[in-house]
Amino acid sequence: MIAAFSVLTPAGTFLSLSNFESVLLTASQLLILSCGTTFLLIAGGLDLSIGAVTVFSAVVVAKVMGALAGTAAQAADFQYPNLAVAVAAAVEGGLAVGLGWGVLNGVLAVRTRIPRSSPPSRPAASSSAWPASGPTGRTSRTCRCRSRPGSGWASCSASSRGRS
């Protein structure tokens, strides 16, 4: 793919230092977001709002920086007299918005008892929480499912009635 784009684009555009820097900067943002999502997936949850919260936080950062960095005339001349204050306030504003939405998501998930995205992994074969299966793959005991309070998933307990 790199060879194809190198041949198909004008000389010095694809294989340039500025393009490589741009690709790395874009990839670093995705890497940071994927690290946070990885922890959610390891914990057994799935939060699809991470993209929306990120974009919303970025808009807040841009609006705060635009409002505090300087006037429109100063920005047209690339003069930003209050840049340090604008950057500090924008970072704090972006973090506050992200934290606020995260707290709201967490409170809603806990208070409304939103179930986990998937049940926990299957216990070890010696555990009696799952019915034993024979060579045909059918269970040799009856499986009665019951919901564990607050967990959002059902577990099975074997009974001694014989067939399923």
N, C-alpha and C positions, 0 to 999 in steps of 0.2 A: 504494500500500500504506500509506503514511504517512497519507494522507487517510482511508482506510477505518478504520484503527486509531484515529485521532483521533476519528472519529464514533462508533465502536462501543464505546469504553471510557468510563468515567465522566470527567467534566471534571477536568482537572488531574493525571491519572495518566499518560497516555501522553506528552503534550507537556509534560513537567516537567523541571526541571533535574536532579533526582535520577535520573530514568529515563535521560536523555541521558548522564549521568556513568556510570551502570551499564553502558550499552551500549558506551561507549568503553573502559571498563576491561576488559570481556569481550573486545572486539575486539582490544585491545592484546596480550592473552595469545596469541590465535590468530596475530596478526601476527608476534610474536617466534618462535613455533614454525614458522610458514611460511617465515621467512627462513632458518632452519637447514635445513629440508627443501629449499629452493630450491638451496642449495649442493650438497646430495647429488645432486639431479636433474641439475644442470649437470655434475657429475663423472661422470654416467652410472650412478649407483647408486640404489637404492631401499631405504630403511630404514623398514619398517613398525613398528618397535619404538619410535619416537619418542613415540607417545602413551602407551604403557605405562610407559616410563621417566619421562615427565613426571608421570604420576599417582603412580607410586611415589615420586618425589622429593618431590612435594607432601605425600604422607602422612608421609614422614620429617620434613619441615619442621614439619607440624602436631603430630606426636608429640613432637618435641624442644621446640617452643615450649610445648606443654601441660605437659610434665614440668618445665621450668625456669622458667617465668614466675612461678609461685606456687602456693599450695595451692588446693584446690577451694573452700574457704571464702573465700579472698581473691578468686578469680575471680568468685564469686557477687556480691561487693560491688564488682566492677570495679576491684579494686586489684591491680596487678601489680608487686611490688617489684623483681623481677629481670628486667624486660622487656628492657632493653638487652642483657644477657647472653644471654637466651633468643633474641632475634632474631639476634644475631651467631652463636650456636651453630647455630641452625636454618638460616641461610643457608649456613654452612660445611658442615653436614651434607647439605643438599640438593644443593649443588654437588659434594660428594664422592661421593654416591650416583650422580648423573648422570655424573660423570667415570668412576667405576668401571664402570658398565654400558656406557659408550661405549668404554672400553678393551677390555672383554671382547668386545663386538660386533666391534671392529676386529681383535683378535687371532684370534677365531674365523673371521672372513671371510678373513683372510690365510692362516692355517694350514690351513684346510680347503679353500682355494681355491674359495670360493663364486663362481660365475660372475656376471658383471655382469647387471643386469636386462635389458639390451638390447644388441645389438651396436653398435659405434660407427657414426656416420653414414657413408653411402656415399662413397667417394673421388671425386675429380674424374673426369670422363668420359674424360680422356686416360690415366688410370691403368690398368695392365694387371692390377690385382688383381681387377677385376670383368669378366666376359665382355661383349663388345660384343653388342648386340642389333640385329636388323634391323627393317624396317618392320612386321613381323608381331608383334614383341615377343619372338620366340624367339631364343635365343642362337645365334650362328653358330659358336661354338666350344664344345668340351666343358668343363664346369666340374667340376674335381676339388676337393673341399673337404678342407682339412686344418686341424687345430686348432693354433693357436699356443700354445706352452707358457705356462701361467699367465694367459692372457687370457680363457679361458672362451668364446671365440667362434671361429667357423670363417671362414677366408678362402678365396676361390676363385682358382685360377690357370687361365688359358686354355691349352688345348693346340691343336695344329695338326691334329687329326684330321678337321676338316671339319664334321660335324654333331653336334647334341646329341640 
